[in-house]
Structures are given as structure tokens and as C-alpha cells.
Amino acid sequence: MPIARAASRAAVRLGAVVLSGALLVACGSGSSGTSDSAGGKVTLTVDLFGSFGYKEAGLYAEYQKLHPDITIKQSDTEDEADYWKSLQTRLAGGGGLADVQGVEVGRIASVTQQQSDKFEDLKRYGADTLKDQFAEAKWSAATTQDGRILGLGTDVGPEAMCYRSDLFKKAGLPTDRAELAKKWSTWDGYLALGKEYMAKAPAKSAWLDSVGSLYSIMSGQEKERYYDASGKLIYDRNPAVKTAWDTSVKAADSGLSAKLDQWSPQWNQAFAAGSFATIPCPAWMLSYIKGQAGETGSGKWDIAALPGRAGNWGGSYLSVPRAAEHKKEAYELIKWLTAPEQQAKLFRKQGIFPSSTGAIEQIADTKDPYFSDAPTGQIFGDAAKAAPVQVLGVHDANVTQQITNALSEVERKGVASDKAWSTAKKGVENVIG
């Protein structure tokens, strides 16, 4: 997920935001968990960012029914960057940590390479027996060089394109997902169709939400983005990053963007208002769209294959801090939440694509009525199979944030591309030192 936080953001998920109604507890101070020693009851605290979807899918309620002595309380932070900053503060101080902490995929290299002493080795509780349940890339990313297992994979973010078929129809564009996939088989084709849309678009509607989301989805199509396989930072000379940057700038200069900062209140409101016709969407974004567009959006949205090749944006892990109060119980919870059966349920109910190989097989025939009965299992399953196994670096999320911040300056303030790129580079240098 994201960054959402994603990422995202969530999304990063990167991810998306867990919607209102989640079980909340204060985070950042006090005890990380509570227990009633007399009754043997345990309250497990879960601290997340973005749209993990566990409460919405009924998984917490199901687990509590299976384990009457367990109560689960979840806290959420809307922006993954804010979440990560707070988590760093608490890890440094050793207090205020939840029993379970979410980690976005763009941060997992930081955990395994720089903060492994802050997280519990889940192998102590038998996690090594779960390896065959997960895709190799997902499993290995949370494993240190000396074999410690610091997280269990939740989701991955295979990419597609979500679009408002009702707005397409008003602009005289085709609405069939197969036909659209052919028309925008390349990113140039996507921008060209966007210009057609803008010529006849409904009032106050743009082609896409933001060029930041366009950049993020394009960079997710690359095996190497910011680091090479040796761990060397290469973003500033990687042709793939430059192509994603240039395409995003072209979209901004062509007036195709609604100029919305992802995860902002204005962006959230735009889903229901019809302020944009398309949004590049990793699988975890489906849950977010449903939450923001509401019931009135059902049947108006659809999904088609992504321009260019397959890619991945986001995905997350569940980890147990060493300072957690209920380590064993926390492990049992995340083991259950990330098991194939629960990952399959989560996709069917929330559209959050599984990292479990067994779950991927179970959801292959899934369709989503909200998205006009789009074959989500097939679309995202095909993307997951074809997506590259990305090289992850310690500062992946930080580099993305600096670049998308700079692109926001281009689309919202008209800053020149070369000046914005220089700003992004300086931002990266300041962040990573």
C-alpha cells in the first residue's frame, strides 16, 4: 500500500487514507498496549497509514470473535510522510509505539538496513515457515542480510487506469475498457486522448488529478528508479526517471491536470465532484475511490489496463517494534491478517491486491460492481505478474516526495521544468545528506 501512501502517499500507500469510522487510539505517547492481567485480556494497538482496509473488510471483528480475549484498536495517520516522521521519533525514544506498526514498501529498506535493531525478528515466532506463502520479492525485501524477518507483506500495488465512464461519454470519448486500453497503449496516446477530452470536457473537469500521480505510476513501471542493484543513487541520471518527469511536465503544460495535491482535502472532495476523468490507480486506490466518491459514484467508474508496460506502486508490511508490549500476540495477529484467506477477503471487499501467491490464485475471477463490474482480479493479476521486481533503496520514498513536490510547483505555479528539477535535486540532497 501507500503512499499512500502511499501512498502515498498512500499510498503511499503509498498510499490512501483509512476512512472515518476506524477504531482510533492516541499514538505518540503513553503505553503501546493495555492488558487486564486479572481477566487475561489483551488490547492490541495497530498504528497504520493509508487504506489497509482491515476494519472496513470486517477482519478485526472476525479476529476478535475468534479470540475473545483480544481487543484491537487502530490509529491512522492520513499522510504517510507524517506517519513515518512520527514513527522515527517514537522509535528513537522507545515510547509511544503500537504493538503493530505499518511500514510502506518505500521505507522497508530503511528498516532492514538502518533500523533492524528497532524491530522484532519475527523468526522468533515461527515466521520463517511462512516464506512459501509470499512472492519472493515481497518476502526478501523485509529480510535482512543475516536472515532476520522484520515484517510480513500485506499488499502489492499493481497498476491500472481508473476512469469516469460517465464523463467520457459526455465528452464524446469511448467508454469500453478494451478500446481505451488500445487508444492509450502508450503514454503519448494517453496524453493525446486527454487533449481530446479537454476539448469537450464537462465544466470544471480535467483529464487527470495531478501530474504527481502520473509521475508516480510511470516510475513504478521501472525496475531501477532511484538506486541501482549495487545500492548506488542514480535517479538524477536515470533515463527512465527523466522520461517520467518529462511526460508529467508535458501533461502540466498541456493543461490536462486538475492541479490537486494528492491526499489534500481538495483532492478528496474532487472524487465525488467529477473534477477529473482519469486517475492512475494501483489496486489499493480502489478502496480510496469508493470511500471518497461514495455510493453516488458506483457504476460511474471503470478500470482499464495502464498505458505502457505493467508496473507497481506501493504496498506495505506489518511489523512489530521491539518496544511493543504484546509481541507474541501482535505476531499472531499479523500472521492471520496476512494469510492467504484474509488477503483474498481484503481484495474482494476493498480491492487491496494480495502479496500472497495463494490469495492471488483465489481472486483471479473477481469483478467489482462499483467499478462497472470491471474484472479487477484479471486486470491487476496480469499487472502483478508482468510488473518488474523493483530495486528498493533506503531513501526511495524521500526521493519520490521531493520529485512530486517539485512537479506540483510546475503544474500549480508554472515553474520552469529545469528550475523545478534543480529544486528536487536540492531537496533530495538535503534529505539524504
C-alpha positions in Angstrom: 0.0 0.0 0.0 0.8 3.8 0.1 1.6 6.2 -0.1 -0.5 6.2 0.0 0.9 6.3 0.7 1.1 5.8 -0.1 0.8 6.0 -0.6 1.1 7.6 -1.0 1.4 8.9 -0.1 -1.0 6.2 0.1 -0.2 5.1 -0.9 1.7 5.7 -0.2 0.3 3.9 0.0 1.7 4.8 -0.7 -1.0 5.1 0.0 -4.5 6.1 0.5 -6.3 7.1 3.8 -8.2 4.8 6.1 -11.7 6.2 6.1 -13.7 7.5 9.0 -15.1 5.0 11.4 -11.8 3.2 12.1 -11.1 2.3 15.7 -8.9 5.1 17.0 -6.4 5.4 19.8 -3.9 8.1 20.5 -0.5 7.5 19.1 2.8 9.0 20.0 2.5 8.9 23.8 1.7 6.6 26.6 1.7 2.9 26.6 1.6 1.0 23.4 -0.9 -1.5 24.6 -3.0 -2.4 27.6 -3.9 -5.6 29.3 -6.2 -6.7 32.0 -4.0 -9.1 33.9 -6.8 -10.3 36.1 -9.0 -11.3 33.2 -6.2 -12.3 30.8 -7.5 -9.8 28.2 -5.1 -8.0 25.8 -5.7 -4.8 23.9 -3.5 -4.8 20.8 -2.8 -1.4 19.2 -2.3 -1.2 15.5 -0.8 2.1 14.0 -1.2 2.5 10.3 -1.2 5.0 7.4 -3.3 4.8 4.3 -6.1 2.4 3.4 -5.1 -1.0 4.8 -8.9 -1.8 4.9 -8.9 -4.3 7.8 -11.7 -2.7 9.7 -13.7 -1.9 6.6 -13.5 -5.5 5.5 -14.5 -6.8 8.9 -11.3 -8.6 9.6 -10.7 -7.1 13.0 -14.2 -8.1 14.1 -13.6 -11.6 12.8 -10.3 -11.9 14.6 -11.8 -10.7 17.9 -14.6 -13.2 17.5 -12.1 -16.0 17.1 -10.0 -14.6 20.0 -12.4 -13.3 22.7 -9.6 -12.1 24.9 -8.2 -9.8 22.2 -9.4 -6.3 21.5 -7.9 -4.4 18.6 -7.5 -0.6 18.5 -6.3 1.0 15.3 -4.9 4.5 14.9 -4.3 6.2 11.5 -2.2 9.0 10.0 -3.5 10.4 6.8 -0.2 11.3 5.2 2.4 8.5 5.1 5.3 11.0 5.3 3.8 12.4 8.5 3.3 8.9 9.8 6.9 7.9 9.1 8.3 11.1 10.7 6.3 10.4 13.9 7.4 6.7 13.9 11.0 7.8 13.7 10.6 10.0 16.7 9.0 7.2 18.7 11.5 4.6 17.6 14.3 6.9 18.7 12.7 7.5 22.1 11.4 3.9 22.6 8.0 5.0 23.8 4.5 5.5 22.3 4.9 2.6 19.9 2.0 0.4 18.9 2.1 -3.4 19.0 1.9 -3.4 15.3 3.3 -0.7 13.0 2.8 -0.4 9.3 5.8 0.1 7.0 5.4 1.3 3.4 7.4 -0.5 0.8 9.4 2.6 0.1 10.6 2.5 3.7 11.3 -1.2 4.1 15.0 -0.9 3.0 15.5 1.7 5.7 14.1 -0.8 8.3 16.2 -3.7 7.2 19.4 -1.7 6.6 19.3 1.0 9.2 16.8 0.2 11.9 16.8 -3.6 12.3 17.6 -3.2 16.0 14.3 -1.4 16.5 12.1 -4.2 15.2 11.4 -7.7 16.4 12.8 -10.6 14.4 9.6 -12.5 13.5 11.5 -15.6 13.0 11.5 -16.0 16.8 7.8 -16.7 16.5 8.0 -19.1 13.5 7.7 -16.6 10.6 10.3 -18.5 8.6 7.7 -21.2 8.0 5.5 -18.7 6.0 8.0 -17.9 3.3 6.3 -20.0 0.6 3.1 -18.0 1.1 4.6 -14.9 -0.4 6.1 -13.7 -3.7 9.9 -13.9 -3.4 10.4 -10.2 -4.0 7.9 -9.3 -1.3 9.4 -11.7 1.3 13.1 -10.8 0.6 12.6 -7.1 0.9 11.7 -7.4 4.6 14.5 -9.8 5.4 18.0 -8.6 6.5 21.2 -9.9 5.0 21.7 -12.1 8.1 18.2 -13.6 7.8 16.1 -11.7 10.3 12.5 -11.2 9.2 11.3 -7.8 10.1 7.8 -7.7 8.5 5.1 -9.7 6.8 3.8 -8.4 3.5 0.3 -7.1 3.2 -0.4 -5.9 -0.3 1.3 -5.0 -3.6 0.3 -2.2 -5.9 -0.1 -3.5 -9.5 -1.2 -0.6 -11.6 -4.1 0.2 -13.9 -6.1 3.3 -15.0 -9.3 4.2 -13.3 -11.7 6.5 -15.2 -15.1 8.1 -15.1 -17.1 6.5 -17.9 -19.9 9.0 -17.4 -17.6 11.9 -18.0 -16.0 10.1 -21.0 -19.5 9.8 -22.5 -20.3 13.4 -22.0 -17.0 14.4 -23.8 -17.8 12.0 -26.7 -15.0 9.6 -25.9 -15.3 5.8 -26.0 -16.1 4.1 -22.6 -15.2 0.5 -23.4 -12.2 -0.5 -21.3 -10.7 -2.7 -24.1 -10.9 0.1 -26.7 -9.5 2.6 -24.3 -6.5 0.3 -23.5 -5.7 0.3 -27.2 -6.1 4.0 -27.6 -3.7 4.7 -24.7 -1.4 1.8 -25.1 1.4 4.4 -24.8 1.7 7.4 -22.6 1.8 9.7 -25.6 -1.6 8.1 -26.6 -2.9 8.8 -23.1 -2.0 12.5 -23.3 -3.4 12.8 -26.8 -6.7 11.4 -25.6 -6.6 13.8 -22.8 -6.4 16.7 -25.2 -9.5 15.3 -27.0 -11.3 15.1 -23.6 -10.4 18.7 -22.6 -11.8 20.0 -25.9 -15.3 18.8 -25.0 -15.0 18.2 -21.2 -17.8 19.0 -18.8 -17.3 22.2 -16.9 -14.7 22.2 -14.2 -13.4 18.8 -15.1 -9.7 18.0 -16.0 -8.2 14.9 -17.6 -6.3 13.7 -14.6 -6.0 14.6 -10.9 -2.3 15.6 -10.7 0.9 15.2 -12.6 2.4 13.8 -9.4 0.2 10.7 -9.7 1.2 10.4 -13.3 4.9 10.5 -12.4 4.5 8.0 -9.6 2.7 5.5 -11.7 5.2 5.8 -14.6 8.2 5.4 -12.3 6.6 2.3 -10.9 6.9 0.7 -14.3 10.7 0.6 -14.0 13.0 -2.0 -12.4 15.6 0.6 -11.5 14.4 4.1 -10.5 16.5 5.8 -7.9 19.0 3.1 -7.0 20.9 0.5 -9.0 21.4 -3.1 -7.9 24.6 -2.1 -6.0 22.7 0.4 -3.9 24.1 3.5 -5.7 21.8 6.5 -6.1 21.1 7.0 -9.8 17.8 8.9 -10.0 19.4 12.1 -11.4 20.9 10.3 -14.5 18.4 7.5 -15.0 16.7 7.9 -18.4 13.5 6.3 -17.1 13.1 8.9 -14.4 13.7 11.6 -16.9 11.0 10.2 -19.2 8.5 10.1 -16.4 9.4 13.6 -15.4 9.2 15.0 -18.9 5.9 13.3 -19.6 4.5 14.7 -16.4 5.7 18.2 -17.3 4.1 17.9 -20.7 0.8 17.0 -19.1 1.0 20.1 -16.9 2.0 22.4 -19.7 -0.9 21.0 -21.8 -3.4 21.9 -19.1 -4.5 18.3 -18.5 -4.3 18.4 -14.8 -6.8 19.4 -12.1 -3.7 20.7 -10.2 -4.7 18.8 -7.0 -2.2 17.8 -4.3 -2.7 14.1 -3.6 -4.2 13.4 -0.1 -5.3 17.0 0.3 -8.9 17.8 1.3 -9.5 19.3 -2.1 -8.3 16.2 -3.8 -10.5 14.1 -1.6 -13.6 16.2 -2.5 -12.7 16.0 -6.2 -13.6 12.3 -6.4 -17.2 13.0 -5.9 -17.3 16.3 -7.7 -16.1 14.9 -11.0 -13.1 17.2 -11.1 -11.0 14.7 -13.1 -11.8 12.0 -15.6 -8.9 9.6 -15.0 -6.5 8.7 -12.2 -3.6 6.2 -12.5 -4.6 3.7 -9.9 -2.7 1.0 -8.1 -5.0 -1.7 -6.7 -5.1 -0.1 -3.3 -6.6 3.1 -4.8 -9.9 1.3 -5.4 -10.8 1.4 -1.7 -9.9 5.0 -1.5 -12.0 6.0 -4.5 -15.0 4.2 -3.1 -14.6 6.0 0.2 -14.3 9.4 -1.3 -16.7 9.2 -4.2 -19.3 7.4 -2.1 -22.4 5.4 -3.3 -23.3 8.0 -5.9 -20.0 7.1 -7.7 -21.0 3.4 -8.0 -21.2 2.4 -11.7 -19.7 5.7 -12.9 -16.1 4.4 -12.5 -14.4 1.8 -14.6 -10.9 0.3 -14.9 -8.6 -0.3 -17.9 -5.1 -1.5 -18.5 -2.4 1.0 -17.9 -0.5 2.8 -20.8 3.0 1.4 -21.4 4.0 -1.7 -19.5 3.0 -3.1 -16.2 4.2 -1.6 -13.0 3.8 -1.4 -9.2 3.1 1.5 -7.0 3.2 0.9 -3.3 2.4 -2.0 -1.0 3.2 -2.4 2.7 4.3 -4.5 5.6 3.2 -5.1 9.2 6.0 -5.1 11.7 6.3 -5.5 15.5 8.6 -3.0 17.3 11.0 -4.4 19.9 9.4 -1.9 22.3 5.9 -3.3 21.7 4.1 -4.5 24.8 2.4 -7.6 23.3 4.9 -9.0 20.8 3.7 -12.6 20.6 0.0 -11.6 20.4 1.0 -8.9 17.8 2.7 -11.5 15.7 -0.3 -13.9 15.8 -2.5 -11.0 14.6 -0.3 -10.0 11.6 0.2 -13.7 10.7 -3.5 -14.1 10.5 -4.1 -10.8 8.7 -1.5 -11.6 6.0 -2.6 -15.2 5.5 -3.9 -16.1 2.0 -7.5 -16.4 3.2 -7.6 -12.9 4.7 -5.7 -11.3 1.8 -8.3 -12.7 -0.6 -11.2 -11.4 1.5 -9.5 -8.0 1.7 -9.2 -7.8 -2.1 -12.8 -8.9 -2.7 -14.1 -6.3 -0.3 -11.7 -3.5 -0.6 -9.7 -4.0 -3.8 -6.4 -4.3 -2.0 -4.3 -6.6 -4.0 -2.6 -9.5 -2.2 1.1 -10.3 -1.9 0.2 -13.9 -1.0 0.6 -16.2 -4.0 -2.2 -18.4 -2.8 -4.5 -15.4 -2.4 -3.7 -14.2 -5.9 -5.0 -17.5 -7.3 -8.2 -17.3 -5.2 -9.2 -13.9 -6.6 -8.4 -14.4 -10.3 -12.1 -14.2 -11.3 -13.1 -11.3 -9.1 -15.2 -8.5 -10.5 -16.0 -5.2 -8.8 -19.6 -3.9 -9.2 -18.7 -0.4 -8.0 -16.3 -0.2 -11.0 -18.9 -1.3 -13.6 -18.1 -4.9 -13.0 -14.5 -4.5 -14.1 -12.6 -7.8 -13.9 -10.3 -6.5 -11.2 -8.8 -9.9 -10.5 -7.7 -10.3 -14.1 -6.6 -6.7 -14.7 -4.5 -6.4 -11.5 -3.4 -10.0 -11.6 -2.0 -9.6 -15.1 -0.2 -6.4 -14.0 1.2 -8.1 -10.9 2.6 -10.9 -13.0 4.2 -8.6 -15.5 5.4 -5.9 -13.1 9.2 -5.7 -12.7 10.8 -6.6 -9.4 12.0 -3.2 -8.3 15.3 -2.3 -6.8 14.5 -0.6 -3.5 16.8 1.8 -1.7 16.9 3.4 1.7 15.5 6.7 0.6 13.1 5.7 -2.1 10.1 7.4 -0.5 12.1 10.6 0.2 13.2 10.9 -3.5 9.7 10.4 -4.7 8.4 13.0 -2.4 10.9 15.6 -3.5 10.2 15.0 -7.1 6.5 15.1 -6.8 6.7 18.2 -4.7 8.7 19.8 -7.5 6.2 18.7 -10.1 3.5 20.4 -8.1 5.3 23.6 -8.5 5.3 23.1 -12.2 1.6 22.5 -12.5 0.3 24.9 -9.9 2.8 27.8 -10.2 4.1 27.4 -13.7 7.7 27.0 -12.5 10.0 26.0 -15.4 10.9 22.3 -15.7 14.7 22.8 -15.3 14.3 25.0 -12.3 11.9 22.6 -10.6 14.2 19.7 -11.3 17.1 21.6 -9.6 14.8 22.2 -6.6 14.0 18.5 -6.5 17.7 17.6 -6.6 18.5 20.0 -3.8 15.6 18.6 -1.8 17.0 15.1 -2.2 20.4 16.2 -1.1 19.1 17.9 2.0 17.0 14.8 3.0 19.6 12.1 2.5 22.6 14.2 3.5 
